[in-house]
């Protein structure tokens, strides 16, 4: 079976304690202005990318990992999304407004694939 990313559970901090959210196939986030909808989405992105510096809402996210880097590359073609910047550093193309992760390409690609999902 081919790997496909999914989120099994999101654990969030609420005023009443910790709450577990189990996403469905389609999810809708509703709330008044300035209630945290955008922040929740940004924290999910940051948590999954390993940037936990400013996380206040997310307490944890459960998701399956690929069995190997080749399984991940077969599904998402990760190797083709790696580019070299003007300074000669390898990086993974970013499709968000977050800075791009610089990669040290002196070691094997397999170690880099797992780095992004830890």
Jmol script that loads the backbone (N, CA, C; Angstrom):
load data "model"
ATOM      1  N   UNK A   1       0.845  -1.192   0.000  1.00  0.00           N
ATOM      2  CA  UNK A   1       0.000   0.000   0.000  1.00  0.00           C
ATOM      3  C   UNK A   1       0.885   1.248   0.000  1.00  0.00           C
ATOM      4  N   UNK A   2       0.518   2.234  -0.777  1.00  0.00           N
ATOM      5  CA  UNK A   2       1.300   3.448  -0.895  1.00  0.00           C
ATOM      6  C   UNK A   2       0.987   4.402   0.264  1.00  0.00           C
ATOM      7  N   UNK A   3       2.036   5.080   0.748  1.00  0.00           N
ATOM      8  CA  UNK A   3       1.866   6.027   1.847  1.00  0.00           C
ATOM      9  C   UNK A   3       1.071   7.237   1.381  1.00  0.00           C
ATOM     10  N   UNK A   4       0.147   7.677   2.200  1.00  0.00           N
ATOM     11  CA  UNK A   4      -0.591   8.909   1.952  1.00  0.00           C
ATOM     12  C   UNK A   4      -0.731   9.623   3.286  1.00  0.00           C
ATOM     13  N   UNK A   5      -0.290  10.874   3.326  1.00  0.00           N
ATOM     14  CA  UNK A   5      -0.337  11.620   4.580  1.00  0.00           C
ATOM     15  C   UNK A   5      -1.774  11.853   5.017  1.00  0.00           C
ATOM     16  N   UNK A   6      -2.001  11.704   6.315  1.00  0.00           N
ATOM     17  CA  UNK A   6      -3.291  12.038   6.912  1.00  0.00           C
ATOM     18  C   UNK A   6      -3.048  12.361   8.377  1.00  0.00           C
ATOM     19  N   UNK A   7      -3.940  13.122   8.948  1.00  0.00           N
ATOM     20  CA  UNK A   7      -3.897  13.417  10.382  1.00  0.00           C
ATOM     21  C   UNK A   7      -4.956  12.556  11.047  1.00  0.00           C
ATOM     22  N   UNK A   8      -4.538  11.736  12.002  1.00  0.00           N
ATOM     23  CA  UNK A   8      -5.473  10.861  12.713  1.00  0.00           C
ATOM     24  C   UNK A   8      -6.133  11.565  13.895  1.00  0.00           C
ATOM     25  N   UNK A   9      -5.367  12.429  14.566  1.00  0.00           N
ATOM     26  CA  UNK A   9      -5.907  13.093  15.755  1.00  0.00           C
ATOM     27  C   UNK A   9      -5.123  14.375  16.022  1.00  0.00           C
ATOM     28  N   UNK A  10      -5.835  15.427  16.432  1.00  0.00           N
ATOM     29  CA  UNK A  10      -5.211  16.682  16.856  1.00  0.00           C
ATOM     30  C   UNK A  10      -5.579  16.881  18.318  1.00  0.00           C
ATOM     31  N   UNK A  11      -4.581  17.073  19.155  1.00  0.00           N
ATOM     32  CA  UNK A  11      -4.810  17.296  20.580  1.00  0.00           C
ATOM     33  C   UNK A  11      -4.591  18.786  20.831  1.00  0.00           C
ATOM     34  N   UNK A  12      -5.641  19.462  21.320  1.00  0.00           N
ATOM     35  CA  UNK A  12      -5.581  20.918  21.499  1.00  0.00           C
ATOM     36  C   UNK A  12      -5.787  21.302  22.960  1.00  0.00           C
ATOM     37  N   UNK A  13      -5.183  22.423  23.331  1.00  0.00           N
ATOM     38  CA  UNK A  13      -5.395  23.009  24.650  1.00  0.00           C
ATOM     39  C   UNK A  13      -6.605  23.926  24.569  1.00  0.00           C
ATOM     40  N   UNK A  14      -7.545  23.757  25.489  1.00  0.00           N
ATOM     41  CA  UNK A  14      -8.718  24.633  25.549  1.00  0.00           C
ATOM     42  C   UNK A  14      -8.790  25.250  26.937  1.00  0.00           C
ATOM     43  N   UNK A  15      -9.712  26.169  27.123  1.00  0.00           N
ATOM     44  CA  UNK A  15      -9.905  26.787  28.435  1.00  0.00           C
ATOM     45  C   UNK A  15     -10.318  25.748  29.473  1.00  0.00           C
ATOM     46  N   UNK A  16     -10.960  24.668  29.026  1.00  0.00           N
ATOM     47  CA  UNK A  16     -11.429  23.616  29.935  1.00  0.00           C
ATOM     48  C   UNK A  16     -10.453  22.451  30.056  1.00  0.00           C
ATOM     49  N   UNK A  17      -9.308  22.526  29.427  1.00  0.00           N
ATOM     50  CA  UNK A  17      -8.333  21.436  29.470  1.00  0.00           C
ATOM     51  C   UNK A  17      -7.936  20.989  28.081  1.00  0.00           C
ATOM     52  N   UNK A  18      -7.608  19.717  27.960  1.00  0.00           N
ATOM     53  CA  UNK A  18      -7.170  19.164  26.679  1.00  0.00           C
ATOM     54  C   UNK A  18      -8.346  18.491  25.979  1.00  0.00           C
ATOM     55  N   UNK A  19      -8.454  18.731  24.671  1.00  0.00           N
ATOM     56  CA  UNK A  19      -9.522  18.126  23.872  1.00  0.00           C
ATOM     57  C   UNK A  19      -8.901  17.440  22.660  1.00  0.00           C
ATOM     58  N   UNK A  20      -9.442  16.285  22.298  1.00  0.00           N
ATOM     59  CA  UNK A  20      -8.967  15.560  21.126  1.00  0.00           C
ATOM     60  C   UNK A  20      -9.933  15.766  19.969  1.00  0.00           C
ATOM     61  N   UNK A  21      -9.385  16.119  18.812  1.00  0.00           N
ATOM     62  CA  UNK A  21     -10.181  16.308  17.603  1.00  0.00           C
ATOM     63  C   UNK A  21      -9.774  15.217  16.619  1.00  0.00           C
ATOM     64  N   UNK A  22     -10.741  14.448  16.158  1.00  0.00           N
ATOM     65  CA  UNK A  22     -10.479  13.418  15.149  1.00  0.00           C
ATOM     66  C   UNK A  22     -11.037  13.942  13.828  1.00  0.00           C
ATOM     67  N   UNK A  23     -10.144  14.360  12.912  1.00  0.00           N
ATOM     68  CA  UNK A  23     -10.606  14.923  11.640  1.00  0.00           C
ATOM     69  C   UNK A  23     -11.391  13.916  10.804  1.00  0.00           C
ATOM     70  N   UNK A  24     -12.339  14.431  10.053  1.00  0.00           N
ATOM     71  CA  UNK A  24     -13.124  13.640   9.098  1.00  0.00           C
ATOM     72  C   UNK A  24     -12.564  13.890   7.701  1.00  0.00           C
ATOM     73  N   UNK A  25     -13.252  13.418   6.686  1.00  0.00           N
ATOM     74  CA  UNK A  25     -12.794  13.621   5.312  1.00  0.00           C
ATOM     75  C   UNK A  25     -12.809  15.107   4.944  1.00  0.00           C
ATOM     76  N   UNK A  26     -13.846  15.825   5.367  1.00  0.00           N
ATOM     77  CA  UNK A  26     -13.950  17.268   5.152  1.00  0.00           C
ATOM     78  C   UNK A  26     -14.140  17.910   6.522  1.00  0.00           C
ATOM     79  N   UNK A  27     -13.379  18.969   6.803  1.00  0.00           N
ATOM     80  CA  UNK A  27     -13.442  19.644   8.095  1.00  0.00           C
ATOM     81  C   UNK A  27     -13.664  21.126   7.881  1.00  0.00           C
ATOM     82  N   UNK A  28     -14.506  21.709   8.708  1.00  0.00           N
ATOM     83  CA  UNK A  28     -14.831  23.131   8.606  1.00  0.00           C
ATOM     84  C   UNK A  28     -14.498  23.780   9.942  1.00  0.00           C
ATOM     85  N   UNK A  29     -13.769  24.885   9.889  1.00  0.00           N
ATOM     86  CA  UNK A  29     -13.434  25.637  11.099  1.00  0.00           C
ATOM     87  C   UNK A  29     -14.250  26.912  11.067  1.00  0.00           C
ATOM     88  N   UNK A  30     -15.121  27.080  12.057  1.00  0.00           N
ATOM     89  CA  UNK A  30     -16.049  28.210  12.095  1.00  0.00           C
ATOM     90  C   UNK A  30     -15.846  28.964  13.399  1.00  0.00           C
ATOM     91  N   UNK A  31     -15.928  30.286  13.333  1.00  0.00           N
ATOM     92  CA  UNK A  31     -15.837  31.103  14.536  1.00  0.00           C
ATOM     93  C   UNK A  31     -15.836  32.567  14.174  1.00  0.00           C
ATOM     94  N   UNK A  32     -16.095  33.420  15.163  1.00  0.00           N
ATOM     95  CA  UNK A  32     -16.091  34.864  14.903  1.00  0.00           C
ATOM     96  C   UNK A  32     -14.678  35.366  14.605  1.00  0.00           C
ATOM     97  N   UNK A  33     -14.598  36.605  14.139  1.00  0.00           N
ATOM     98  CA  UNK A  33     -13.303  37.233  13.889  1.00  0.00           C
ATOM     99  C   UNK A  33     -12.447  37.157  15.144  1.00  0.00           C
ATOM    100  N   UNK A  34     -11.156  36.938  14.946  1.00  0.00           N
ATOM    101  CA  UNK A  34     -10.174  36.943  16.026  1.00  0.00           C
ATOM    102  C   UNK A  34     -10.419  35.846  17.071  1.00  0.00           C
ATOM    103  N   UNK A  35     -11.008  34.722  16.641  1.00  0.00           N
ATOM    104  CA  UNK A  35     -11.276  33.641  17.595  1.00  0.00           C
ATOM    105  C   UNK A  35     -10.218  32.535  17.548  1.00  0.00           C
ATOM    106  N   UNK A  36      -9.265  32.611  16.596  1.00  0.00           N
ATOM    107  CA  UNK A  36      -8.177  31.641  16.552  1.00  0.00           C
ATOM    108  C   UNK A  36      -8.209  30.667  15.394  1.00  0.00           C
ATOM    109  N   UNK A  37      -9.075  30.870  14.420  1.00  0.00           N
ATOM    110  CA  UNK A  37      -9.163  29.947  13.272  1.00  0.00           C
ATOM    111  C   UNK A  37      -7.842  29.915  12.498  1.00  0.00           C
ATOM    112  N   UNK A  38      -7.341  31.073  12.159  1.00  0.00           N
ATOM    113  CA  UNK A  38      -6.083  31.173  11.414  1.00  0.00           C
ATOM    114  C   UNK A  38      -4.918  30.639  12.237  1.00  0.00           C
ATOM    115  N   UNK A  39      -4.907  30.987  13.497  1.00  0.00           N
ATOM    116  CA  UNK A  39      -3.823  30.530  14.380  1.00  0.00           C
ATOM    117  C   UNK A  39      -3.796  29.004  14.446  1.00  0.00           C
ATOM    118  N   UNK A  40      -4.970  28.378  14.550  1.00  0.00           N
ATOM    119  CA  UNK A  40      -5.040  26.918  14.591  1.00  0.00           C
ATOM    120  C   UNK A  40      -4.402  26.316  13.335  1.00  0.00           C
ATOM    121  N   UNK A  41      -4.759  26.835  12.170  1.00  0.00           N
ATOM    122  CA  UNK A  41      -4.197  26.321  10.915  1.00  0.00           C
ATOM    123  C   UNK A  41      -2.684  26.541  10.839  1.00  0.00           C
ATOM    124  N   UNK A  42      -2.223  27.706  11.263  1.00  0.00           N
ATOM    125  CA  UNK A  42      -0.785  27.990  11.256  1.00  0.00           C
ATOM    126  C   UNK A  42      -0.043  27.084  12.230  1.00  0.00           C
ATOM    127  N   UNK A  43      -0.649  26.822  13.392  1.00  0.00           N
ATOM    128  CA  UNK A  43       0.000  25.943  14.362  1.00  0.00           C
ATOM    129  C   UNK A  43       0.053  24.502  13.869  1.00  0.00           C
ATOM    130  N   UNK A  44      -0.969  24.053  13.156  1.00  0.00           N
ATOM    131  CA  UNK A  44      -0.930  22.708  12.566  1.00  0.00           C
ATOM    132  C   UNK A  44       0.230  22.638  11.581  1.00  0.00           C
ATOM    133  N   UNK A  45       0.336  23.638  10.710  1.00  0.00           N
ATOM    134  CA  UNK A  45       1.449  23.696   9.743  1.00  0.00           C
ATOM    135  C   UNK A  45       2.797  23.698  10.467  1.00  0.00           C
ATOM    136  N   UNK A  46       2.935  24.569  11.472  1.00  0.00           N
ATOM    137  CA  UNK A  46       4.202  24.684  12.189  1.00  0.00           C
ATOM    138  C   UNK A  46       4.545  23.399  12.937  1.00  0.00           C
ATOM    139  N   UNK A  47       3.563  22.815  13.600  1.00  0.00           N
ATOM    140  CA  UNK A  47       3.799  21.579  14.355  1.00  0.00           C
ATOM    141  C   UNK A  47       4.288  20.470  13.425  1.00  0.00           C
ATOM    142  N   UNK A  48       3.633  20.331  12.286  1.00  0.00           N
ATOM    143  CA  UNK A  48       4.006  19.273  11.345  1.00  0.00           C
ATOM    144  C   UNK A  48       5.357  19.524  10.686  1.00  0.00           C
ATOM    145  N   UNK A  49       5.767  20.787  10.592  1.00  0.00           N
ATOM    146  CA  UNK A  49       7.068  21.091   9.993  1.00  0.00           C
ATOM    147  C   UNK A  49       8.182  21.119  11.032  1.00  0.00           C
ATOM    148  N   UNK A  50       7.838  20.893  12.309  1.00  0.00           N
ATOM    149  CA  UNK A  50       8.851  20.846  13.362  1.00  0.00           C
ATOM    150  C   UNK A  50       9.168  22.182  13.990  1.00  0.00           C
ATOM    151  N   UNK A  51       8.448  23.227  13.643  1.00  0.00           N
ATOM    152  CA  UNK A  51       8.675  24.561  14.209  1.00  0.00           C
ATOM    153  C   UNK A  51       7.714  24.750  15.384  1.00  0.00           C
ATOM    154  N   UNK A  52       8.152  24.377  16.588  1.00  0.00           N
ATOM    155  CA  UNK A  52       7.287  24.417  17.769  1.00  0.00           C
ATOM    156  C   UNK A  52       7.536  25.634  18.659  1.00  0.00           C
ATOM    157  N   UNK A  53       8.187  26.664  18.138  1.00  0.00           N
ATOM    158  CA  UNK A  53       8.568  27.811  18.969  1.00  0.00           C
ATOM    159  C   UNK A  53       7.392  28.602  19.511  1.00  0.00           C
ATOM    160  N   UNK A  54       6.354  28.791  18.728  1.00  0.00           N
ATOM    161  CA  UNK A  54       5.273  29.694  19.135  1.00  0.00           C
ATOM    162  C   UNK A  54       3.929  28.967  19.186  1.00  0.00           C
ATOM    163  N   UNK A  55       3.941  27.707  19.569  1.00  0.00           N
ATOM    164  CA  UNK A  55       2.702  26.930  19.581  1.00  0.00           C
ATOM    165  C   UNK A  55       2.028  27.042  20.943  1.00  0.00           C
ATOM    166  N   UNK A  56       0.765  27.466  20.923  1.00  0.00           N
ATOM    167  CA  UNK A  56      -0.008  27.646  22.156  1.00  0.00           C
ATOM    168  C   UNK A  56      -1.246  26.751  22.181  1.00  0.00           C
ATOM    169  N   UNK A  57      -1.849  26.505  21.019  1.00  0.00           N
ATOM    170  CA  UNK A  57      -3.112  25.759  20.943  1.00  0.00           C
ATOM    171  C   UNK A  57      -2.864  24.257  20.803  1.00  0.00           C
ATOM    172  N   UNK A  58      -1.974  23.875  19.904  1.00  0.00           N
ATOM    173  CA  UNK A  58      -1.735  22.458  19.604  1.00  0.00           C
ATOM    174  C   UNK A  58      -0.911  21.813  20.711  1.00  0.00           C
ATOM    175  N   UNK A  59      -1.406  20.685  21.226  1.00  0.00           N
ATOM    176  CA  UNK A  59      -0.685  19.919  22.238  1.00  0.00           C
ATOM    177  C   UNK A  59      -0.037  18.691  21.607  1.00  0.00           C
ATOM    178  N   UNK A  60      -0.544  18.260  20.463  1.00  0.00           N
ATOM    179  CA  UNK A  60       0.012  17.109  19.769  1.00  0.00           C
ATOM    180  C   UNK A  60      -0.791  16.792  18.520  1.00  0.00           C
ATOM    181  N   UNK A  61      -0.146  16.135  17.572  1.00  0.00           N
ATOM    182  CA  UNK A  61      -0.819  15.685  16.352  1.00  0.00           C
ATOM    183  C   UNK A  61      -0.360  14.260  16.091  1.00  0.00           C
ATOM    184  N   UNK A  62      -1.323  13.367  15.935  1.00  0.00           N
ATOM    185  CA  UNK A  62      -1.004  11.976  15.615  1.00  0.00           C
ATOM    186  C   UNK A  62      -1.217  11.758  14.123  1.00  0.00           C
ATOM    187  N   UNK A  63      -0.181  11.240  13.474  1.00  0.00           N
ATOM    188  CA  UNK A  63      -0.262  10.929  12.047  1.00  0.00           C
ATOM    189  C   UNK A  63       0.701   9.795  11.748  1.00  0.00           C
ATOM    190  N   UNK A  64       0.377   8.969  10.749  1.00  0.00           N
ATOM    191  CA  UNK A  64       1.265   7.851  10.413  1.00  0.00           C
ATOM    192  C   UNK A  64       2.505   8.340   9.668  1.00  0.00           C
ATOM    193  N   UNK A  65       3.587   7.614   9.830  1.00  0.00           N
ATOM    194  CA  UNK A  65       4.824   7.908   9.118  1.00  0.00           C
ATOM    195  C   UNK A  65       5.005   6.888   7.992  1.00  0.00           C
ATOM    196  N   UNK A  66       5.689   7.272   6.929  1.00  0.00           N
ATOM    197  CA  UNK A  66       5.964   6.288   5.876  1.00  0.00           C
ATOM    198  C   UNK A  66       6.925   5.223   6.406  1.00  0.00           C
ATOM    199  N   UNK A  67       6.860   4.034   5.837  1.00  0.00           N
ATOM    200  CA  UNK A  67       7.747   2.948   6.264  1.00  0.00           C
ATOM    201  C   UNK A  67       9.186   3.197   5.824  1.00  0.00           C
ATOM    202  N   UNK A  68       9.359   3.936   4.735  1.00  0.00           N
ATOM    203  CA  UNK A  68      10.702   4.218   4.224  1.00  0.00           C
ATOM    204  C   UNK A  68      10.685   5.520   3.430  1.00  0.00           C
ATOM    205  N   UNK A  69      11.880   6.048   3.179  1.00  0.00           N
ATOM    206  CA  UNK A  69      11.961   7.275   2.383  1.00  0.00           C
ATOM    207  C   UNK A  69      11.533   7.019   0.943  1.00  0.00           C
ATOM    208  N   UNK A  70      11.763   5.808   0.437  1.00  0.00           N
ATOM    209  CA  UNK A  70      11.357   5.523  -0.944  1.00  0.00           C
ATOM    210  C   UNK A  70       9.835   5.520  -1.077  1.00  0.00           C
ATOM    211  N   UNK A  71       9.137   5.051  -0.045  1.00  0.00           N
ATOM    212  CA  UNK A  71       7.672   5.080  -0.058  1.00  0.00           C
ATOM    213  C   UNK A  71       7.174   6.526  -0.104  1.00  0.00           C
ATOM    214  N   UNK A  72       7.821   7.383   0.650  1.00  0.00           N
ATOM    215  CA  UNK A  72       7.477   8.802   0.671  1.00  0.00           C
ATOM    216  C   UNK A  72       7.768   9.445  -0.684  1.00  0.00           C
ATOM    217  N   UNK A  73       8.937   9.159  -1.241  1.00  0.00           N
ATOM    218  CA  UNK A  73       9.304   9.747  -2.526  1.00  0.00           C
ATOM    219  C   UNK A  73       8.401   9.251  -3.646  1.00  0.00           C
ATOM    220  N   UNK A  74       8.005   7.984  -3.609  1.00  0.00           N
ATOM    221  CA  UNK A  74       7.100   7.448  -4.630  1.00  0.00           C
ATOM    222  C   UNK A  74       5.768   8.185  -4.634  1.00  0.00           C
ATOM    223  N   UNK A  75       5.274   8.550  -3.470  1.00  0.00           N
ATOM    224  CA  UNK A  75       3.975   9.216  -3.382  1.00  0.00           C
ATOM    225  C   UNK A  75       4.069  10.705  -3.724  1.00  0.00           C
ATOM    226  N   UNK A  76       5.105  11.380  -3.208  1.00  0.00           N
ATOM    227  CA  UNK A  76       5.172  12.840  -3.324  1.00  0.00           C
ATOM    228  C   UNK A  76       6.307  13.351  -4.201  1.00  0.00           C
ATOM    229  N   UNK A  77       7.140  12.478  -4.740  1.00  0.00           N
ATOM    230  CA  UNK A  77       8.252  12.868  -5.603  1.00  0.00           C
ATOM    231  C   UNK A  77       9.107  13.951  -4.946  1.00  0.00           C
ATOM    232  N   UNK A  78       9.520  13.687  -3.705  1.00  0.00           N
ATOM    233  CA  UNK A  78      10.260  14.661  -2.899  1.00  0.00           C
ATOM    234  C   UNK A  78      11.565  15.071  -3.568  1.00  0.00           C
ATOM    235  N   UNK A  79      12.288  14.115  -4.130  1.00  0.00           N
ATOM    236  CA  UNK A  79      13.594  14.422  -4.720  1.00  0.00           C
ATOM    237  C   UNK A  79      13.492  15.485  -5.810  1.00  0.00           C
ATOM    238  N   UNK A  80      12.414  15.502  -6.580  1.00  0.00           N
ATOM    239  CA  UNK A  80      12.274  16.487  -7.656  1.00  0.00           C
ATOM    240  C   UNK A  80      11.974  17.884  -7.119  1.00  0.00           C
ATOM    241  N   UNK A  81      11.612  17.977  -5.857  1.00  0.00           N
ATOM    242  CA  UNK A  81      11.288  19.275  -5.266  1.00  0.00           C
ATOM    243  C   UNK A  81      12.482  19.891  -4.540  1.00  0.00           C
ATOM    244  N   UNK A  82      13.641  19.243  -4.639  1.00  0.00           N
ATOM    245  CA  UNK A  82      14.846  19.771  -4.011  1.00  0.00           C
ATOM    246  C   UNK A  82      15.563  20.665  -5.009  1.00  0.00           C
ATOM    247  N   UNK A  83      15.954  21.845  -4.562  1.00  0.00           N
ATOM    248  CA  UNK A  83      16.620  22.820  -5.427  1.00  0.00           C
ATOM    249  C   UNK A  83      17.852  23.373  -4.721  1.00  0.00           C
ATOM    250  N   UNK A  84      18.744  23.944  -5.504  1.00  0.00           N
ATOM    251  CA  UNK A  84      19.947  24.561  -4.957  1.00  0.00           C
ATOM    252  C   UNK A  84      19.768  26.071  -5.000  1.00  0.00           C
ATOM    253  N   UNK A  85      20.059  26.764  -3.885  1.00  0.00           N
ATOM    254  CA  UNK A  85      19.933  28.221  -3.877  1.00  0.00           C
ATOM    255  C   UNK A  85      21.178  28.865  -4.482  1.00  0.00           C
ATOM    256  N   UNK A  86      21.198  30.191  -4.535  1.00  0.00           N
ATOM    257  CA  UNK A  86      22.301  30.902  -5.187  1.00  0.00           C
ATOM    258  C   UNK A  86      23.630  30.742  -4.452  1.00  0.00           C
ATOM    259  N   UNK A  87      23.585  30.245  -3.190  1.00  0.00           N
ATOM    260  CA  UNK A  87      24.800  30.030  -2.411  1.00  0.00           C
ATOM    261  C   UNK A  87      25.272  28.576  -2.470  1.00  0.00           C
ATOM    262  N   UNK A  88      24.557  27.737  -3.210  1.00  0.00           N
ATOM    263  CA  UNK A  88      24.939  26.339  -3.335  1.00  0.00           C
ATOM    264  C   UNK A  88      24.339  25.419  -2.289  1.00  0.00           C
ATOM    265  N   UNK A  89      23.434  25.928  -1.451  1.00  0.00           N
ATOM    266  CA  UNK A  89      22.772  25.109  -0.434  1.00  0.00           C
ATOM    267  C   UNK A  89      21.568  24.404  -1.038  1.00  0.00           C
ATOM    268  N   UNK A  90      21.405  23.116  -0.717  1.00  0.00           N
ATOM    269  CA  UNK A  90      20.227  22.376  -1.162  1.00  0.00           C
ATOM    270  C   UNK A  90      19.068  22.661  -0.233  1.00  0.00           C
ATOM    271  N   UNK A  91      17.863  22.768  -0.787  1.00  0.00           N
ATOM    272  CA  UNK A  91      16.677  23.005   0.034  1.00  0.00           C
ATOM    273  C   UNK A  91      15.467  22.365  -0.618  1.00  0.00           C
ATOM    274  N   UNK A  92      14.450  22.171   0.183  1.00  0.00           N
ATOM    275  CA  UNK A  92      13.189  21.644  -0.307  1.00  0.00           C
ATOM    276  C   UNK A  92      12.310  22.830  -0.653  1.00  0.00           C
ATOM    277  N   UNK A  93      11.754  22.852  -1.872  1.00  0.00           N
ATOM    278  CA  UNK A  93      10.875  23.953  -2.269  1.00  0.00           C
ATOM    279  C   UNK A  93       9.745  24.070  -1.263  1.00  0.00           C
ATOM    280  N   UNK A  94       9.416  25.294  -0.911  1.00  0.00           N
ATOM    281  CA  UNK A  94       8.333  25.530   0.036  1.00  0.00           C
ATOM    282  C   UNK A  94       7.162  26.150  -0.704  1.00  0.00           C
ATOM    283  N   UNK A  95       5.977  25.676  -0.403  1.00  0.00           N
ATOM    284  CA  UNK A  95       4.778  26.221  -1.029  1.00  0.00           C
ATOM    285  C   UNK A  95       3.955  27.001  -0.017  1.00  0.00           C
ATOM    286  N   UNK A  96       4.567  27.313   1.127  1.00  0.00           N
ATOM    287  CA  UNK A  96       3.892  28.133   2.133  1.00  0.00           C
ATOM    288  C   UNK A  96       4.709  29.403   2.299  1.00  0.00           C
ATOM    289  N   UNK A  97       4.270  30.277   3.181  1.00  0.00           N
ATOM    290  CA  UNK A  97       4.998  31.521   3.401  1.00  0.00           C
ATOM    291  C   UNK A  97       6.070  31.354   4.472  1.00  0.00           C
ATOM    292  N   UNK A  98       6.356  30.116   4.859  1.00  0.00           N
ATOM    293  CA  UNK A  98       7.402  29.845   5.837  1.00  0.00           C
ATOM    294  C   UNK A  98       8.747  29.810   5.124  1.00  0.00           C
ATOM    295  N   UNK A  99       9.846  30.144   5.827  1.00  0.00           N
ATOM    296  CA  UNK A  99      11.170  30.043   5.208  1.00  0.00           C
ATOM    297  C   UNK A  99      11.455  28.604   4.776  1.00  0.00           C
ATOM    298  N   UNK A 100      12.303  28.460   3.794  1.00  0.00           N
ATOM    299  CA  UNK A 100      12.648  27.144   3.265  1.00  0.00           C
ATOM    300  C   UNK A 100      13.693  26.479   4.151  1.00  0.00           C
ATOM    301  N   UNK A 101      13.571  25.179   4.348  1.00  0.00           N
ATOM    302  CA  UNK A 101      14.529  24.414   5.136  1.00  0.00           C
ATOM    303  C   UNK A 101      15.772  24.128   4.302  1.00  0.00           C
ATOM    304  N   UNK A 102      16.936  24.563   4.773  1.00  0.00           N
ATOM    305  CA  UNK A 102      18.184  24.295   4.068  1.00  0.00           C
ATOM    306  C   UNK A 102      18.636  22.884   4.424  1.00  0.00           C
ATOM    307  N   UNK A 103      19.077  22.127   3.426  1.00  0.00           N
ATOM    308  CA  UNK A 103      19.497  20.745   3.630  1.00  0.00           C
ATOM    309  C   UNK A 103      20.995  20.596   3.445  1.00  0.00           C
ATOM    310  N   UNK A 104      21.608  19.754   4.238  1.00  0.00           N
ATOM    311  CA  UNK A 104      23.003  19.380   4.066  1.00  0.00           C
ATOM    312  C   UNK A 104      23.022  18.142   3.183  1.00  0.00           C
ATOM    313  N   UNK A 105      23.424  18.291   1.940  1.00  0.00           N
ATOM    314  CA  UNK A 105      23.351  17.193   0.984  1.00  0.00           C
ATOM    315  C   UNK A 105      24.601  16.314   1.009  1.00  0.00           C
ATOM    316  N   UNK A 106      25.462  16.481   2.022  1.00  0.00           N
ATOM    317  CA  UNK A 106      26.658  15.647   2.088  1.00  0.00           C
ATOM    318  C   UNK A 106      26.339  14.250   2.588  1.00  0.00           C
ATOM    319  N   UNK A 107      25.204  14.074   3.259  1.00  0.00           N
ATOM    320  CA  UNK A 107      24.809  12.736   3.704  1.00  0.00           C
ATOM    321  C   UNK A 107      23.724  12.202   2.774  1.00  0.00           C
ATOM    322  N   UNK A 108      23.235  11.023   3.049  1.00  0.00           N
ATOM    323  CA  UNK A 108      22.267  10.390   2.142  1.00  0.00           C
ATOM    324  C   UNK A 108      20.930  11.107   2.145  1.00  0.00           C
ATOM    325  N   UNK A 109      20.199  10.987   1.047  1.00  0.00           N
ATOM    326  CA  UNK A 109      18.871  11.588   0.946  1.00  0.00           C
ATOM    327  C   UNK A 109      17.913  10.987   1.954  1.00  0.00           C
ATOM    328  N   UNK A 110      18.074   9.714   2.274  1.00  0.00           N
ATOM    329  CA  UNK A 110      17.141   9.045   3.184  1.00  0.00           C
ATOM    330  C   UNK A 110      17.079   9.766   4.528  1.00  0.00           C
ATOM    331  N   UNK A 111      18.211  10.240   5.035  1.00  0.00           N
ATOM    332  CA  UNK A 111      18.190  10.933   6.321  1.00  0.00           C
ATOM    333  C   UNK A 111      17.430  12.252   6.216  1.00  0.00           C
ATOM    334  N   UNK A 112      17.445  12.893   5.061  1.00  0.00           N
ATOM    335  CA  UNK A 112      16.733  14.154   4.893  1.00  0.00           C
ATOM    336  C   UNK A 112      15.227  13.954   4.834  1.00  0.00           C
ATOM    337  N   UNK A 113      14.770  12.897   4.204  1.00  0.00           N
ATOM    338  CA  UNK A 113      13.335  12.674   4.094  1.00  0.00           C
ATOM    339  C   UNK A 113      12.710  12.537   5.470  1.00  0.00           C
ATOM    340  N   UNK A 114      13.328  11.788   6.341  1.00  0.00           N
ATOM    341  CA  UNK A 114      12.769  11.580   7.671  1.00  0.00           C
ATOM    342  C   UNK A 114      12.851  12.855   8.508  1.00  0.00           C
ATOM    343  N   UNK A 115      13.835  13.713   8.231  1.00  0.00           N
ATOM    344  CA  UNK A 115      14.014  14.947   8.997  1.00  0.00           C
ATOM    345  C   UNK A 115      12.762  15.815   8.966  1.00  0.00           C
ATOM    346  N   UNK A 116      12.091  15.861   7.840  1.00  0.00           N
ATOM    347  CA  UNK A 116      10.952  16.741   7.688  1.00  0.00           C
ATOM    348  C   UNK A 116       9.695  16.231   8.370  1.00  0.00           C
ATOM    349  N   UNK A 117       9.708  15.003   8.851  1.00  0.00           N
ATOM    350  CA  UNK A 117       8.498  14.417   9.403  1.00  0.00           C
ATOM    351  C   UNK A 117       8.653  14.006  10.855  1.00  0.00           C
ATOM    352  N   UNK A 118       9.704  14.451  11.506  1.00  0.00           N
ATOM    353  CA  UNK A 118       9.919  14.116  12.915  1.00  0.00           C
ATOM    354  C   UNK A 118       9.340  15.201  13.790  1.00  0.00           C
TER     355      UNK A 118
END
end "model"
wireframe off; spacefill off
backbone 0.3
color backbone group
